[in-house]
Amino acid sequence: MHINLNAMGTRMKRRRKELKMSQAELAEKVNVSNNHISSIETGKQIPSLTTFVKICVSASGIRSLKALL
């Protein structure tokens, strides 16, 4: 399966901005660096599964991953 990293990053950035969240705020919530968030949003890096799930949880407004389990 091919993943379009640029499209994924663009969607992630759009959602982050809809939430009025800075890269620094998202990075803090996900426990990664600002540079890593930027690299994901520009399609330069692929997030680990753990980081991807944390980003999805942050973007969904769910306060805890436990709410999904």
Secondary structure, 3 states (H helix, E strand, C coil): CCCCHHHHHHHHHHHHHHCCCCHHHHHHHHCCCHHHHHHHHCCCCCCCHHHHHHHHHHHHCCCCHHHHC
